[in-house]
Amino acid sequence: MIGYWLLRPDYWALIGIALALFGYWQPWIPHRDAGLALSAWDLAEWVKFLPAWRAGTLAIRREWLYLPLIAAALTLTLVALRLRSRPARWALRLLAMALCLLVLPAYTLILTAYRGGEGQGQFFLSLAGLALVLLSPLARSWPARLYGIALVGVGLLGLVPALSQLALLRPIVAQLYAEPVGWGAGAILNALGFGLIILMSTGVAVRGKP
């Protein structure tokens, strides 16, 4: 039985999501002073206070720092498609919806975010994630190869955009902190989690069977 589960890509996808989500709220910008260590969630908010970002001269897509949450939600949704237990399927979908709702901007911005402003990207990103989660039962009949390709795509969505923004932000943070800034354990764990999903899903996409 243990060997069976160890060979299932869905099992590894859940492990990958656990790593990625744990890493998401751990420091992506490390610092010996805990108050200056920044997680991906912190960075997405911290960027808003930079004068260059407010002036529109800083090429940072702060919404991309929320993509690991959306990617985690979509991975949970895809894994739910392969479960036989209806309660288990809905448990994963509800968790996925909760992750999408986390991306919504502050309540004071929600009523006007659809028209523009700093919360617009978050607003539509959250709604897109929720829509995909709710529509996911339509994909239950997907063949294994398409399922694997979808998981690879979602893994890349969680891995690449957020890390690209971290790479752009590190020199800015280093300048403000007046010291070199490394790569935090949270970013590494997030990358390992989505990397595991991509690796295992690639095998499914190539073989055409789970």
C-alpha positions as CSV (number, residue, x, y, z in Angstrom):
1,M,0.0,0.0,0.0
2,I,2.8,2.4,0.9
3,G,4.6,1.6,-2.3
4,Y,1.4,2.3,-4.3
5,W,1.0,5.8,-2.8
6,L,4.7,6.6,-3.3
7,L,4.3,6.0,-7.0
8,R,1.2,8.2,-7.4
9,P,1.9,11.7,-8.8
10,D,-1.1,13.1,-6.9
11,Y,0.6,12.1,-3.6
12,W,3.7,14.0,-4.6
13,A,1.7,16.9,-5.8
14,L,0.2,17.3,-2.3
15,I,3.6,17.1,-0.7
16,G,4.8,19.8,-3.2
17,I,1.9,22.0,-2.3
18,A,2.6,21.6,1.4
19,L,6.2,22.6,0.9
20,A,5.3,25.5,-1.4
21,L,2.6,26.9,1.0
22,F,4.9,26.6,4.0
23,G,7.6,28.3,2.1
24,Y,5.3,31.1,0.9
25,W,4.9,32.5,4.4
26,Q,8.5,32.0,5.4
27,P,11.2,34.6,4.7
28,W,12.0,35.2,1.0
29,I,14.2,38.1,2.0
30,P,16.2,36.8,5.0
31,H,17.5,39.1,7.8
32,R,18.8,38.5,11.3
33,D,16.2,40.9,12.6
34,A,12.9,39.1,12.2
35,G,11.1,42.4,11.6
36,L,13.1,43.0,8.4
37,A,12.7,39.4,7.1
38,L,10.0,39.5,4.4
39,S,7.8,36.6,3.1
40,A,6.3,36.7,-0.4
41,W,3.1,37.9,1.2
42,D,5.0,40.7,2.9
43,L,6.8,41.7,-0.2
44,A,3.6,42.0,-2.2
45,E,2.4,44.7,0.3
46,W,5.9,46.2,1.0
47,V,6.3,47.1,-2.7
48,K,3.3,49.4,-2.5
49,F,5.2,51.8,-0.2
50,L,8.2,52.3,-2.5
51,P,8.1,55.8,-4.0
52,A,9.4,54.4,-7.4
53,W,6.5,51.9,-7.6
54,R,3.9,54.6,-6.7
55,A,5.4,56.8,-9.4
56,G,5.1,54.0,-12.0
57,T,8.9,53.9,-12.7
58,L,9.5,50.5,-11.0
59,A,8.9,47.5,-13.2
60,I,7.6,45.2,-10.5
61,R,4.4,43.2,-11.0
62,R,3.4,42.8,-7.4
63,E,0.4,40.6,-8.3
64,W,2.9,38.0,-9.5
65,L,3.9,37.5,-5.8
66,Y,0.4,36.1,-5.2
67,L,0.6,33.6,-8.0
68,P,2.0,30.8,-5.8
69,L,-1.3,30.9,-3.9
70,I,-3.4,30.7,-7.1
71,A,-1.1,27.9,-8.4
72,A,-1.5,26.0,-5.2
73,A,-5.2,26.4,-5.4
74,L,-5.3,25.1,-9.0
75,T,-3.0,22.2,-8.1
76,L,-5.4,21.1,-5.3
77,T,-8.3,21.4,-7.7
78,L,-6.5,19.2,-10.3
79,V,-5.6,16.6,-7.6
80,A,-9.3,16.6,-6.4
81,L,-10.3,15.5,-9.9
82,R,-8.5,12.1,-9.4
83,L,-10.0,11.3,-6.0
84,R,-12.8,8.8,-5.6
85,S,-14.1,10.2,-2.3
86,R,-16.6,13.0,-2.8
87,P,-16.0,14.6,0.6
88,A,-12.2,14.6,-0.1
89,R,-12.8,16.2,-3.4
90,W,-14.8,19.0,-1.9
91,A,-12.4,19.4,1.0
92,L,-9.6,20.2,-1.5
93,R,-11.8,22.5,-3.5
94,L,-12.9,24.4,-0.5
95,L,-9.2,24.8,0.5
96,A,-8.5,25.9,-3.0
97,M,-11.3,28.5,-2.9
98,A,-10.0,29.8,0.5
99,L,-6.5,30.3,-1.1
100,C,-8.0,32.3,-3.9
101,L,-10.0,34.5,-1.5
102,L,-6.8,35.3,0.3
103,V,-5.6,37.1,-2.8
104,L,-8.5,39.6,-2.7
105,P,-7.4,43.1,-1.8
106,A,-8.4,44.7,1.4
107,Y,-12.1,45.2,2.0
108,T,-11.9,48.9,1.5
109,L,-10.6,48.4,-2.0
110,I,-12.8,45.5,-3.1
111,L,-15.8,47.7,-4.0
112,T,-13.8,49.8,-6.4
113,A,-11.0,47.5,-7.5
114,Y,-12.7,46.4,-10.7
115,R,-12.4,50.0,-12.0
116,G,-8.7,50.4,-11.3
117,G,-6.3,51.3,-8.6
118,E,-3.7,49.3,-6.7
119,G,-6.0,46.4,-5.9
120,Q,-7.3,45.8,-9.4
121,G,-4.7,43.1,-10.3
122,Q,-5.3,41.2,-7.1
123,F,-9.1,41.5,-7.6
124,F,-9.2,39.9,-11.0
125,L,-6.5,37.4,-10.2
126,S,-8.6,36.1,-7.3
127,L,-11.8,36.0,-9.4
128,A,-10.0,34.1,-12.1
129,G,-8.7,31.5,-9.6
130,L,-12.1,31.1,-8.1
131,A,-13.7,30.7,-11.6
132,L,-11.2,27.9,-12.5
133,V,-11.8,26.1,-9.2
134,L,-15.6,26.2,-9.7
135,L,-15.3,25.1,-13.3
136,S,-12.8,22.3,-12.5
137,P,-15.4,19.4,-12.4
138,L,-15.8,19.9,-16.2
139,A,-12.2,18.6,-16.6
140,R,-12.7,15.4,-14.8
141,S,-12.8,13.4,-18.0
142,W,-9.4,14.7,-19.1
143,P,-6.9,12.0,-20.3
144,A,-3.9,11.5,-18.1
145,R,-1.5,13.2,-20.6
146,L,-3.6,16.4,-20.6
147,Y,-3.8,16.2,-16.8
148,G,-0.1,16.0,-16.5
149,I,0.5,18.9,-18.9
150,A,-2.0,21.1,-16.9
151,L,-0.1,20.3,-13.7
152,V,3.2,21.2,-15.3
153,G,1.7,24.5,-16.4
154,V,0.3,25.3,-13.0
155,G,3.7,24.3,-11.4
156,L,5.5,26.8,-13.7
157,L,2.9,29.4,-12.8
158,G,3.7,29.0,-9.1
159,L,7.5,28.9,-9.7
160,V,8.7,31.3,-12.3
161,P,6.7,34.7,-12.0
162,A,7.2,35.1,-8.2
163,L,10.9,34.2,-8.3
164,S,11.4,36.6,-11.2
165,Q,10.0,39.5,-9.0
166,L,12.1,38.4,-6.1
167,A,15.2,38.6,-8.3
168,L,14.2,42.2,-9.3
169,L,13.5,43.2,-5.7
170,R,16.6,41.8,-4.0
171,P,18.9,44.7,-5.2
172,I,16.3,47.3,-4.1
173,V,16.0,45.7,-0.7
174,A,19.8,45.4,-0.4
175,Q,20.1,49.1,-1.1
176,L,17.6,50.0,1.5
177,Y,19.1,47.7,4.1
178,A,22.6,48.8,3.2
179,E,23.8,45.2,3.1
180,P,23.8,42.2,0.8
181,V,20.5,40.3,0.7
182,G,20.4,36.5,0.1
183,W,17.7,34.1,-1.0
184,G,15.4,33.2,1.9
185,A,14.5,29.7,2.9
186,G,10.9,30.4,2.1
187,A,11.7,31.1,-1.6
188,I,13.8,27.9,-1.7
189,L,11.0,25.8,-0.2
190,N,8.4,27.3,-2.5
191,A,10.7,26.5,-5.5
192,L,11.3,23.0,-4.3
193,G,7.5,22.4,-3.8
194,F,6.6,23.5,-7.3
195,G,9.7,21.9,-8.8
196,L,8.5,18.6,-7.3
197,I,5.1,19.1,-8.9
198,I,6.6,19.9,-12.3
199,L,9.0,16.9,-12.1
200,M,6.3,14.3,-11.3
201,S,3.7,15.8,-13.6
202,T,6.2,15.8,-16.5
203,G,6.4,12.0,-16.2
204,V,2.6,11.8,-16.4
205,A,2.5,14.0,-19.5
206,V,5.2,12.0,-21.2
207,R,3.9,8.5,-20.3
208,G,0.2,9.4,-20.8
209,K,-0.8,7.6,-17.6
210,P,-0.7,8.4,-13.9
